[in-house]
Amino acid sequence: MSVSCNICNVKKARRHCAAVNAEICPQCCGEQRENTLDCPLDCPHLRDARARERVPELDASQVPNMDVKVSEKFIRDNEPLVFMLALALRRAMQAERAMDTDAREALEAAIKTLRTKESGLIYESRPQNPYAASIQEKLAAAAAEFEAGLAKEIGMTVRDTDVLGSLVFLQRLELQHNNGRRKSRAFLDFLVHYIPEPEKPPILA
């Protein structure tokens, strides 16, 4: 006996959807995936779609903070800092079950806070979105932890410009990997694969 799709109730259900814990049709899966459905990252249908999907091309005019130069040399020189911030971002997104857009808000707020500080003002830009606010807090804590470790190990401080450049780099990665769907976690998927849990604390220098 055939079962109707749990979403449209019209087409035949042909696959199990972990997001609704029911059987759905391939069309609803494709149309609602990461739009109305909160898809787990390990869903085989999501993984298959992720391998084939083309992320929308970025319009350079829409990329913020283009005046902040982030070269390959900058990334190499600041690799431990970039790694620690990316790891904190990944952990925070997983803990909050956050979407890519939550990470985008958090990064925007963190960058705005640092840029305001550059101008001589002390003002923390904080998102109203509680998920983004929590991620922002964890990014700030990671930067502070990195600076404390660096000071203890080699007696150096972290420049705000290095933290800013690292955050802008992560911001550009989010823009590059976000697939444009309302509940996208494509950027988080990227972080999970490329920023693994370290076997030992990151080397500071």
QUIRA-V827369 format. One line per field, one symbol per residue. ss: DSSP state (H for helix, E for strand, C for the rest). psi: psi as a letter, one per 30 degrees, with the letter a starting at -180 (. if undefined). burial: b if it has 16 or more other ideal C-beta (glycine too) atoms within 10 Angstrom, else e. A space follows every 10 residues. Layout:
BEGIN
ss = ???
psi = ???
burial = ???
END
This chain:
BEGIN
ss = CCCECCCCCC CECCEEECCC CEEECHHHHH HHECCCECCC CCCHHHHHHH HHCCCCCCCH HHCCCCCCCC CHHHHHHCHH HHHHHHHHHH HHHHHHCCCH HHHHHHHHHH HHHHHHHHCC CCCCCCCCCH HHHHHHHHHH HHHHHHHHHH HHHHCCCCCH HHHHHHHHHH HHHHHHHCCC CCCCCHHHHH HHHHCCCCCC CCCCC
psi = kkklkfefge lkkflkjfef hlklleeeee efkgdfkikk fgkeeeeeee ffkjkkkkje ffklhffjkj leeeeefgee eeeeeeeeee eeeeefhlle feeeeeeeee eeeeeeeefg kjkjkkkfje eeeeeeeeee eeeeeeeeee eeeggllkke eeeeeeeeee eeeeeefkgf kehkgeeeee eeefilkkfl kkke.
burial = eeeebbbeee eebeeebebe eebbbeebbe ebbbeebebe eebebbeebb eeeeeeeeee eeeebeebeb eeebeeebeb bbbbbbbbbb bbbeebebbb bbbbbbbbbb bbbbbeeeee eeeeeebebe bbbbbbebbb ebbeebbebb eeeeeeebee ebbbbbbbbb bbbbbebbbe bebbbbbbbb bbeebeeeee eeebe
END
